[in-house]
């Protein structure tokens, strides 16, 4: 009998710590040699509040965003076990494997195991795995060289920690005990401690009364303030934000703020209600901060990975594309970030990375900013820390896998092996009702016929993802790669025009 420690117990935490120590000890040797046999178990569970996930169109297909990890199969003795809630169409897997440079798709297929729980419910995938002991055993049986293998996920909670321990694999993600560092309140606390500019406001709010008091104090300290933002600690892609507007510079009593909140709080998420929103603050906490306004405003971000030895590695800087009612919902990104301020946000990002590394964080994370230009100078405000993989992870990994190039933190640019620059525009939110009914093979036909699909020979073109959501939701992800930001923008717009023309 395979006896496992109780989830959440001291024994489980000790077992997890031992696995992470092993990962640290083996990391340099294994990751330096692509021919060392290993297995990477990919568990793309979005273990986040159910109410927030339900706000996202086609969310049960978002596990597909981590299919970029299949390109690890370019290493000749690496095996990948990719686990999902529901089966993924073979055509979609083929699409990724044919992007592998220098590796026949059949060779990659022989080292790939696809497992699914046959369960489309909104329950996190990690919980589905734990509820199926035989599935856990099937995963274990596919692990080649356990001592050199590891598991990776979208975000790490106690659920993923339990999966990690029961599989006997370390996890290339932050320890769930450090989860609060990636919450809105935790991020504001870190920004304060490290002297990083951030919006005025208050964190660690626990109920409606806390929110009211925070708004009163914020407005009292800034009478000219016209908007404040109320954010859920565990909001996702801006969908957990709400905006409160003020129509005068007068101080406001608690009773007036309470009435205004109930009457006028404007939610970014469609269908959100005041009662439900405040209930989530009671469950997980929240923050209130000033809305950063400006005629010339952008939202850049920096992405890092901290390796198991605690070394921060800068991966990229982006300009985010935002939408929604108040422009706070993440829609996509553009790489590279604007040269006018790239170095400044990199400096702030490095400050955050050093702090997280000292506290024991490993894996990928991003730091988002709001930047405003006033009288020719840019002012940056750190907004949040995403202690997980995110919307910028897939395009960053795909560019690396597809082009075999390198990112230079000194210039903020990415060059392929021939020394030519590459830029991209990417989105998870290309959505149009007219796309409904398209199958992945239809999309590929359209892209190839119109000459927009990514061409490995010239390392230019459009790569598609999130293909499982296409037929039902008319939604997909897209990444346009070209020689310059201007050409990447033009190619992205061309691809949208092609899809619209072909489906109307």
JOLIN-V925996 format. One record per pair of residues at least 24 apart in sequence whose ideal C-beta (glycine too) atoms are under 10 Angstrom apart, sorted by the first residue. I is the first residue (numbers start at 1). J is the second residue. If there is no record, write none. Layout:
((I J) (I J))
//
This chain:
((2 133) (2 136) (2 137) (2 140) (2 166) (2 168) (4 130) (4 133) (4 136) (4 162) (4 165) (4 166) (4 168) (5 162) (5 165) (5 166) (6 162) (7 130) (7 158) (7 159) (7 161) (7 162) (7 163) (7 165) (7 166) (8 158) (8 161) (8 162) (8 176) (9 162) (9 165) (11 165) (12 158) (12 161) (12 162) (12 164) (12 165) (12 166) (13 158) (13 161) (13 165) (13 175) (13 176) (13 177) (14 165) (15 161) (15 162) (15 164) (15 165) (15 166) (15 168) (16 158) (16 160) (16 161) (16 162) (16 164) (16 165) (16 170) (16 171) (16 175) (16 176) (16 177) (17 170) (17 175) (17 177) (18 165) (18 170) (19 150) (19 151) (19 161) (19 164) (19 165) (19 167) (19 168) (19 169) (19 170) (19 171) (20 150) (20 164) (20 170) (20 171) (20 172) (20 173) (20 175) (20 308) (20 360) (20 362) (21 170) (21 308) (22 146) (22 147) (22 148) (22 150) (22 168) (22 169) (22 170) (22 308) (23 148) (23 149) (23 150) (23 151) (23 169) (23 170) (23 171) (23 172) (23 307) (23 308) (23 362) (24 170) (24 307) (24 308) (24 309) (24 310) (24 362) (25 147) (25 308) (25 309) (26 147) (26 148) (26 149) (26 150) (26 170) (26 308) (27 148) (27 150) (27 170) (27 172) (27 307) (27 308) (27 309) (27 362) (28 307) (28 308) (28 309) (29 148) (30 145) (30 147) (30 148) (30 149) (30 150) (31 148) (31 150) (31 307) (31 308) (33 75) (33 77) (33 148) (34 72) (34 74) (34 75) (34 76) (34 77) (34 78) (35 75) (35 76) (35 77) (35 78) (36 75) (36 77) (36 78) (36 145) (36 148) (37 75) (37 76) (37 77) (37 78) (37 79) (37 111) (37 144) (37 145) (37 148) (37 149) (38 72) (38 75) (38 77) (38 78) (38 79) (38 80) (38 143) (38 144) (38 145) (38 146) (38 147) (38 148) (38 149) (38 150) (39 78) (39 79) (39 80) (39 81) (39 111) (39 113) (39 139) (39 142) (39 143) (39 144) (39 145) (39 146) (39 148) (39 149) (39 150) (39 151) (39 169) (40 69) (40 70) (40 72) (40 73) (40 75) (40 78) (40 79) (40 80) (40 81) (40 82) (40 143) (40 149) (40 150) (40 151) (40 152) (40 169) (40 172) (41 69) (41 79) (41 80) (41 81) (41 82) (41 83) (41 113) (41 115) (41 139) (41 140) (41 142) (41 143) (41 149) (41 150) (41 151) (41 152) (41 153) (41 163) (41 164) (41 167) (41 169) (41 171) (42 66) (42 67) (42 68) (42 69) (42 70) (42 72) (42 80) (42 81) (42 82) (42 83) (42 84) (42 151) (42 152) (42 153) (42 154) (43 81) (43 82) (43 83) (43 84) (43 124) (43 125) (43 126) (43 129) (43 139) (43 151) (43 152) (43 153) (43 154) (43 156) (43 159) (43 160) (43 163) (43 164) (43 167) (43 169) (43 171) (43 173) (44 69) (44 82) (44 83) (44 84) (44 85) (44 125) (44 126) (44 152) (44 153) (44 154) (44 155) (44 389) (45 83) (45 84) (45 85) (45 123) (45 124) (45 125) (45 126) (45 127) (45 128) (45 129) (45 153) (45 154) (45 155) (45 156) (45 157) (45 159) (45 160) (45 163) (46 85) (46 122) (46 124) (46 125) (46 126) (46 153) (46 154) (46 155) (46 236) (46 388) (47 123) (47 124) (47 125) (47 126) (47 127) (47 153) (47 154) (47 155) (47 156) (47 157) (47 158) (47 159) (47 160) (47 176) (47 388) (48 124) (48 154) (48 155) (48 157) (48 234) (48 235) (48 236) (48 240) (48 388) (49 232) (49 233) (49 234) (49 235) (49 236) (49 240) (49 280) (49 283) (49 284) (50 121) (50 122) (50 123) (50 124) (51 122) (51 232) (51 234) (51 239) (51 240) (51 269) (51 272) (51 276) (51 277) (51 279) (51 280) (51 283) (52 232) (52 234) (52 235) (52 236) (52 237) (52 239) (52 240) (52 269) (52 272) (52 280) (52 284) (53 122) (53 124) (53 236) (53 239) (54 122) (54 239) (54 269) (54 271) (55 235) (55 236) (55 237) (55 239) (55 240) (55 267) (55 268) (55 269) (55 270) (55 271) (55 272) (55 329) (56 236) (56 237) (56 239) (56 269) (56 428) (56 429) (56 475) (57 270) (57 429) (57 431) (57 469) (57 472) (57 473) (57 474) (57 475) (58 428) (58 429) (58 431) (58 466) (58 468) (58 469) (58 470) (58 472) (58 473) (58 474) (58 475) (58 476) (59 122) (59 236) (59 469) (59 473) (60 84) (60 85) (60 86) (60 119) (60 120) (60 121) (60 122) (60 125) (60 468) (60 469) (60 472) (60 473) (61 85) (61 86) (61 88) (61 120) (61 465) (61 466) (61 467) (61 468) (61 469) (61 470) (61 472) (61 473) (61 475) (61 476) (61 477) (62 154) (62 391) (62 428) (62 466) (62 468) (62 469) (62 477) (63 88) (63 116) (63 125) (63 154) (63 466) (63 468) (64 88) (64 89) (64 92) (64 96) (64 394) (64 465) (64 466) (64 467) (64 468) (64 469) (64 477) (65 154) (65 389) (65 390) (65 391) (65 393) (65 394) (65 428) (65 465) (65 466) (65 477) (66 152) (66 153) (66 154) (66 389) (66 393) (66 394) (66 397) (66 465) (67 92) (67 93) (67 95) (67 96) (67 97) (67 394) (67 398) (67 465) (67 466) (67 467) (67 468) (68 96) (68 99) (68 389) (68 393) (68 394) (68 395) (68 396) (68 397) (68 398) (68 399) (68 400) (68 401) (68 402) (68 463) (68 465) (68 479) (69 96) (69 152) (69 389) (69 393) (69 394) (69 397) (69 401) (70 95) (70 96) (70 97) (70 99) (70 100) (70 108) (70 112) (70 114) (70 401) (71 96) (71 97) (71 99) (71 100) (71 101) (71 103) (71 108) (71 397) (71 398) (71 400) (71 401) (71 402) (72 100) (72 108) (72 111) (72 112) (72 152) (72 397) (72 401) (73 97) (73 100) (73 103) (73 105) (73 107) (73 108) (73 109) (73 110) (73 111) (73 112) (73 401) (74 99) (74 100) (74 101) (74 102) (74 103) (74 108) (74 401) (74 404) (75 103) (75 111) (76 102) (76 103) (76 107) (76 108) (76 111) (77 111) (77 144) (77 145) (77 148) (78 108) (78 111) (78 112) (78 144) (78 148) (78 149) (79 110) (79 111) (79 112) (79 113) (79 142) (79 143) (79 144) (79 145) (79 149) (80 108) (80 111) (80 112) (80 113) (80 114) (80 142) (81 111) (81 112) (81 113) (81 114) (81 115) (81 138) (81 139) (81 140) (81 141) (81 142) (81 143) (81 144) (81 149) (81 151) (81 167) (82 112) (82 113) (82 114) (82 115) (82 116) (83 113) (83 114) (83 115) (83 116) (83 117) (83 125) (83 126) (83 128) (83 129) (83 135) (83 138) (83 139) (83 151) (83 153) (83 163) (84 114) (84 115) (84 116) (84 117) (84 118) (84 119) (84 125) (84 128) (84 468) (85 116) (85 117) (85 118) (85 119) (85 120) (85 121) (85 122) (85 123) (85 124) (85 125) (85 128) (85 129) (86 116) (86 117) (86 118) (86 119) (86 120) (86 121) (86 125) (86 468) (87 114) (87 115) (87 116) (87 117) (87 118) (87 468) (88 114) (88 116) (88 467) (88 468) (89 439) (89 440) (89 441) (89 467) (89 468) (89 471) (90 114) (90 440) (91 439) (91 440) (91 441) (91 443) (91 444) (91 467) (92 440) (92 441) (92 464) (92 465) (92 466) (92 467) (92 468) (92 470) (94 440) (94 441) (94 444) (95 440) (95 441) (95 443) (95 444) (95 463) (95 464) (95 465) (95 467) (96 398) (96 401) (96 463) (96 465) (96 467) (98 456) (99 398) (99 401) (99 402) (99 454) (99 456) (99 463) (100 401) (100 402) (100 456) (101 401) (101 402) (101 403) (101 404) (101 456) (102 404) (102 456) (111 144) (112 142) (113 138) (113 139) (113 141) (113 142) (113 143) (115 139) (115 142) (124 154) (124 155) (124 157) (124 159) (124 160) (125 153) (125 154) (125 159) (125 160) (125 163) (126 153) (126 154) (126 155) (126 156) (126 157) (126 158) (126 159) (126 160) (126 161) (126 162) (126 163) (126 164) (127 157) (127 159) (127 162) (127 163) (128 159) (129 159) (129 160) (129 162) (129 163) (129 166) (129 167) (130 159) (130 160) (130 162) (130 163) (130 166) (133 166) (136 163) (136 166) (136 167) (137 166) (137 167) (139 163) (139 166) (139 167) (139 169) (140 166) (140 167) (140 168) (140 169) (143 167) (143 168) (143 169) (150 308) (152 363) (152 364) (152 389) (153 363) (153 388) (153 389) (154 364) (154 388) (154 389) (154 390) (154 393) (155 179) (155 182) (155 236) (155 363) (155 386) (155 387) (155 388) (155 389) (155 390) (156 182) (156 362) (156 363) (156 387) (156 388) (156 389) (157 388) (170 308) (170 362) (171 362) (171 363) (172 305) (172 307) (172 308) (172 362) (172 363) (172 364) (173 361) (173 362) (173 363) (173 364) (173 365) (173 387) (173 388) (173 389) (174 306) (174 356) (174 359) (174 360) (174 361) (174 362) (174 363) (174 364) (174 365) (174 387) (174 388) (175 359) (175 360) (175 361) (175 362) (175 363) (177 360) (178 356) (178 359) (178 360) (178 361) (178 362) (178 387) (179 234) (179 387) (179 388) (180 204) (180 233) (180 285) (180 387) (181 352) (181 355) (181 356) (181 359) (181 360) (181 361) (181 365) (181 385) (181 387) (182 233) (182 234) (182 356) (182 361) (182 365) (182 366) (182 384) (182 385) (182 386) (182 387) (182 388) (183 231) (183 232) (183 233) (183 234) (183 235) (183 284) (183 285) (183 286) (183 287) (183 384) (183 385) (183 387) (184 229) (184 231) (184 232) (184 233) (184 234) (184 235) (184 240) (184 241) (184 284) (184 285) (184 286) (184 287) (184 289) (184 383) (184 384) (184 385) (185 231) (185 233) (185 284) (185 285) (185 286) (185 287) (186 233) (186 285) (186 384) (186 385) (186 387) (187 233) (187 287) (187 352) (187 367) (187 368) (187 382) (187 383) (187 384) (187 385) (187 386) (187 387) (188 231) (188 287) (188 289) (188 382) (188 383) (188 384) (188 385) (190 351) (190 352) (190 355) (190 356) (190 359) (190 367) (190 382) (190 385) (191 348) (191 351) (191 352) (191 355) (191 367) (191 381) (191 382) (191 383) (191 384) (191 385) (193 355) (194 348) (194 351) (194 352) (194 354) (194 355) (194 382) (195 348) (195 351) (196 347) (196 348) (196 349) (196 351) (196 352) (196 355) (196 367) (196 369) (196 380) (196 381) (196 382) (197 348) (197 369) (197 379) (197 380) (197 381) (197 382) (198 289) (198 290) (198 292) (198 348) (198 369) (198 370) (198 380) (198 381) (198 382) (198 383) (198 384) (199 228) (199 229) (199 287) (199 288) (199 289) (199 290) (199 291) (199 292) (199 370) (199 381) (199 382) (199 383) (200 225) (200 228) (200 288) (200 289) (200 290) (200 292) (200 381) (201 228) (201 229) (201 230) (201 231) (201 287) (201 288) (201 289) (201 290) (201 291) (202 286) (202 287) (202 288) (202 289) (203 231) (203 233) (203 285) (203 286) (203 287) (203 288) (203 289) (204 233) (204 285) (204 286) (204 287) (205 230) (205 231) (205 233) (205 281) (205 282) (205 285) (205 286) (205 287) (205 288) (206 233) (206 281) (206 282) (206 283) (206 284) (206 285) (206 286) (207 278) (207 279) (207 281) (207 282) (207 285) (207 286) (208 258) (208 261) (208 262) (208 274) (208 275) (208 277) (208 278) (208 279) (208 281) (208 282) (209 254) (209 258) (210 281) (210 282) (210 285) (210 286) (210 287) (210 288) (211 242) (211 244) (211 257) (211 258) (211 261) (211 265) (211 277) (211 278) (211 281) (211 286) (211 287) (211 288) (212 252) (212 253) (212 254) (212 255) (212 256) (212 257) (212 258) (212 260) (212 261) (212 288) (213 254) (213 257) (213 288) (214 257) (214 286) (214 287) (214 288) (214 289) (215 244) (215 246) (215 252) (215 254) (215 256) (215 257) (215 258) (215 260) (215 261) (215 288) (216 251) (216 252) (216 253) (216 254) (216 255) (216 256) (216 257) (216 258) (216 288) (217 288) (218 244) (218 257) (218 288) (218 289) (218 290) (219 244) (219 246) (219 248) (219 249) (219 250) (219 251) (219 252) (219 256) (219 257) (219 288) (219 290) (220 251) (220 252) (221 251) (221 290) (222 246) (222 249) (222 290) (223 248) (223 249) (223 250) (223 251) (223 252) (224 249) (225 249) (225 290) (225 291) (225 293) (226 290) (226 291) (226 293) (227 266) (227 290) (227 291) (227 292) (227 293) (227 326) (228 257) (228 261) (228 265) (228 288) (228 289) (228 290) (228 291) (229 268) (229 287) (229 288) (229 289) (229 290) (229 291) (229 292) (229 326) (229 328) (229 383) (230 261) (230 265) (230 266) (230 267) (230 277) (230 278) (230 281) (230 286) (230 287) (230 288) (230 289) (231 268) (231 281) (231 285) (231 286) (231 287) (231 288) (231 289) (231 328) (231 383) (231 384) (232 269) (232 277) (232 280) (232 281) (232 283) (232 284) (232 285) (232 286) (232 287) (233 280) (233 281) (233 283) (233 284) (233 285) (233 286) (233 287) (234 280) (234 283) (234 284) (234 285) (234 286) (235 268) (235 269) (235 280) (235 284) (235 286) (235 287) (235 328) (235 384) (236 269) (236 329) (236 330) (236 386) (236 388) (236 390) (237 268) (237 269) (237 322) (237 324) (237 328) (237 329) (237 330) (237 331) (237 386) (237 390) (237 391) (237 428) (237 429) (238 268) (238 269) (238 299) (238 320) (238 322) (238 323) (238 324) (238 326) (238 327) (238 328) (238 329) (238 330) (238 331) (238 368) (238 383) (238 384) (239 267) (239 268) (239 269) (239 270) (239 272) (239 324) (239 328) (239 329) (239 330) (240 267) (240 268) (240 269) (240 272) (240 277) (240 280) (240 281) (240 284) (240 286) (240 328) (241 266) (241 267) (241 268) (241 269) (241 272) (241 286) (241 287) (241 291) (241 324) (241 325) (241 326) (241 328) (241 329) (242 266) (242 267) (242 268) (242 269) (242 272) (242 274) (242 277) (242 286) (242 288) (242 325) (242 326) (242 328) (243 267) (243 268) (243 291) (243 324) (243 325) (243 326) (243 327) (243 328) (244 288) (244 291) (245 291) (245 326) (266 325) (266 326) (267 324) (267 325) (267 326) (268 323) (268 324) (268 325) (268 326) (268 327) (268 328) (268 329) (269 324) (269 325) (269 329) (270 324) (270 325) (287 384) (289 381) (289 383) (290 381) (291 326) (291 327) (291 328) (291 370) (292 369) (292 370) (292 371) (292 372) (292 379) (292 380) (292 381) (292 383) (293 370) (293 372) (294 370) (294 371) (294 372) (294 373) (294 374) (294 378) (294 379) (295 372) (295 373) (295 374) (296 371) (296 372) (296 373) (296 374) (296 376) (296 378) (297 322) (297 327) (297 370) (297 371) (297 372) (297 373) (298 322) (298 334) (298 337) (298 338) (298 340) (298 341) (298 345) (298 369) (298 370) (298 371) (298 372) (298 373) (298 378) (298 380) (299 327) (299 328) (299 330) (299 333) (299 368) (299 369) (299 370) (299 371) (299 381) (299 383) (300 333) (300 334) (300 336) (300 337) (300 338) (300 341) (300 342) (300 344) (300 345) (300 346) (300 348) (300 349) (300 367) (300 368) (300 369) (300 370) (300 371) (300 378) (300 380) (301 330) (301 333) (301 337) (301 345) (301 349) (301 366) (301 367) (301 368) (301 369) (301 383) (301 384) (301 386) (301 390) (301 391) (301 392) (302 337) (302 342) (302 345) (302 346) (302 347) (302 348) (302 349) (302 350) (302 352) (302 353) (302 365) (302 366) (302 367) (302 368) (302 369) (302 392) (302 409) (302 412) (303 333) (303 335) (303 349) (303 353) (303 364) (303 365) (303 366) (303 367) (303 386) (303 389) (303 390) (303 392) (303 393) (303 396) (303 407) (304 346) (304 349) (304 350) (304 352) (304 353) (304 354) (304 356) (304 357) (304 361) (304 363) (304 364) (304 365) (304 366) (304 367) (305 353) (305 362) (305 363) (305 364) (305 365) (305 393) (305 396) (306 353) (306 354) (306 356) (306 357) (306 360) (306 361) (306 362) (306 363) (306 364) (306 365) (307 357) (307 362) (307 363) (308 362) (308 363) (309 357) (309 362) (310 354) (310 356) (310 357) (310 358) (310 359) (310 360) (310 361) (310 362) (311 353) (311 357) (311 362) (312 349) (312 350) (312 352) (312 353) (312 354) (312 355) (312 356) (312 357) (312 361) (312 365) (313 353) (313 364) (313 407) (313 409) (314 346) (314 349) (314 350) (314 353) (314 407) (314 408) (314 409) (314 410) (314 412) (315 364) (315 365) (315 366) (315 392) (315 393) (315 396) (315 397) (315 400) (315 407) (315 409) (316 366) (316 392) (316 393) (316 395) (316 396) (316 399) (316 400) (316 407) (316 409) (316 412) (316 414) (316 424) (317 341) (317 342) (317 343) (317 345) (317 346) (317 349) (317 366) (317 367) (317 369) (317 392) (317 407) (317 409) (317 412) (318 342) (318 345) (318 366) (318 368) (318 391) (318 392) (318 395) (318 396) (318 424) (318 425) (318 426) (319 345) (319 371) (319 425) (319 485) (320 366) (320 368) (320 369) (320 370) (320 391) (320 392) (321 391) (321 425) (321 426) (321 427) (321 429) (322 368) (322 370) (323 429) (327 370) (328 370) (328 383) (329 429) (330 368) (330 386) (330 390) (330 391) (330 392) (330 427) (330 428) (330 429) (331 391) (331 427) (331 428) (331 429) (331 430) (331 431) (332 391) (332 392) (332 395) (332 425) (332 426) (332 427) (332 428) (332 429) (332 430) (332 477) (332 478) (332 479) (332 492) (333 366) (333 390) (333 391) (333 392) (333 395) (333 396) (333 424) (333 425) (333 426) (333 427) (333 428) (333 479) (334 395) (334 423) (334 424) (334 425) (334 426) (334 427) (334 480) (334 485) (334 488) (334 489) (334 492) (335 392) (335 395) (335 396) (335 399) (335 407) (335 412) (335 413) (335 414) (335 422) (335 423) (335 424) (335 425) (335 426) (335 479) (335 481) (335 485) (335 488) (336 407) (336 411) (336 412) (336 413) (336 414) (336 421) (336 422) (336 423) (336 424) (336 484) (336 485) (337 369) (337 371) (337 412) (337 485) (338 371) (338 378) (338 412) (338 485) (339 411) (339 412) (339 413) (339 485) (340 371) (340 373) (340 376) (340 377) (340 378) (341 369) (341 371) (341 373) (341 377) (341 378) (341 379) (341 380) (342 409) (342 411) (342 412) (342 413) (343 409) (343 410) (343 411) (343 412) (344 369) (344 371) (344 378) (344 379) (344 380) (345 369) (345 371) (345 378) (345 380) (345 382) (345 412) (346 409) (346 410) (346 412) (347 380) (348 380) (348 381) (348 382) (349 382) (349 385) (349 409) (350 409) (351 382) (352 382) (352 385) (353 385) (355 385) (356 385) (356 387) (361 385) (361 387) (363 387) (363 388) (363 389) (364 388) (364 389) (364 390) (364 392) (364 393) (364 396) (364 397) (365 389) (365 390) (365 393) (366 390) (366 391) (366 392) (366 393) (366 396) (368 392) (390 428) (391 426) (391 427) (391 428) (391 429) (391 477) (392 426) (392 428) (394 426) (394 428) (394 463) (394 465) (394 466) (394 477) (394 479) (395 424) (395 425) (395 426) (395 427) (395 428) (395 463) (395 465) (395 477) (395 478) (395 479) (395 480) (395 481) (396 424) (396 426) (396 479) (398 424) (398 426) (398 454) (398 463) (398 465) (398 479) (398 481) (399 423) (399 424) (399 426) (399 459) (399 463) (399 479) (399 481) (402 454) (402 456) (402 459) (402 461) (402 463) (402 479) (402 481) (403 454) (403 456) (403 459) (403 460) (403 481) (404 459) (405 459) (414 481) (416 458) (416 459) (416 481) (416 483) (417 459) (418 459) (420 458) (420 459) (420 460) (420 483) (421 482) (421 483) (421 484) (421 485) (422 459) (422 460) (422 481) (422 482) (422 483) (422 484) (422 488) (423 480) (423 481) (423 482) (423 483) (423 484) (423 485) (423 486) (423 487) (423 488) (423 489) (423 491) (424 462) (424 463) (424 479) (424 480) (424 481) (424 482) (424 485) (424 488) (424 489) (424 491) (424 492) (425 462) (425 478) (425 479) (425 480) (425 481) (425 482) (425 485) (425 487) (425 488) (425 489) (425 490) (425 491) (425 492) (425 493) (425 495) (426 462) (426 463) (426 465) (426 477) (426 478) (426 479) (426 480) (426 481) (426 488) (426 492) (427 465) (427 466) (427 476) (427 477) (427 478) (427 479) (427 480) (427 492) (427 496) (428 465) (428 466) (428 469) (428 475) (428 476) (428 477) (428 478) (428 479) (429 466) (429 475) (429 476) (429 477) (429 478) (430 464) (430 466) (430 470) (430 474) (430 475) (430 476) (430 477) (430 478) (430 492) (430 495) (430 496) (430 499) (431 469) (431 470) (431 473) (431 474) (431 475) (431 476) (432 474) (432 475) (432 476) (432 496) (432 499) (432 500) (432 503) (432 504) (433 473) (433 474) (433 475) (433 503) (434 474) (434 499) (434 500) (434 502) (434 503) (434 504) (435 469) (435 470) (435 471) (435 473) (435 474) (435 475) (435 476) (435 499) (435 500) (435 502) (435 503) (436 470) (436 471) (436 472) (436 473) (436 474) (436 475) (436 503) (437 470) (437 471) (437 472) (437 474) (437 503) (438 467) (438 470) (438 471) (438 474) (438 476) (438 499) (438 502) (438 503) (439 467) (439 470) (439 471) (440 464) (440 467) (440 468) (440 470) (440 471) (440 476) (441 467) (442 470) (442 471) (442 502) (442 503) (443 467) (443 470) (443 471) (443 476) (443 478) (443 499) (443 502) (443 503) (445 502) (446 495) (446 498) (446 499) (446 501) (446 502) (446 503) (447 478) (447 495) (447 498) (447 499) (447 502) (449 498) (449 502) (450 494) (450 495) (450 497) (450 498) (450 499) (450 501) (450 502) (451 494) (451 498) (452 478) (452 480) (452 491) (452 492) (452 494) (452 495) (452 497) (452 498) (452 499) (453 495) (454 479) (454 480) (454 481) (455 481) (458 482) (458 483) (459 483) (460 487) (460 488) (460 491) (461 491) (461 495) (462 488) (462 491) (462 492) (462 494) (462 495) (462 496) (462 498) (462 499) (464 495) (464 499) (474 503))
//
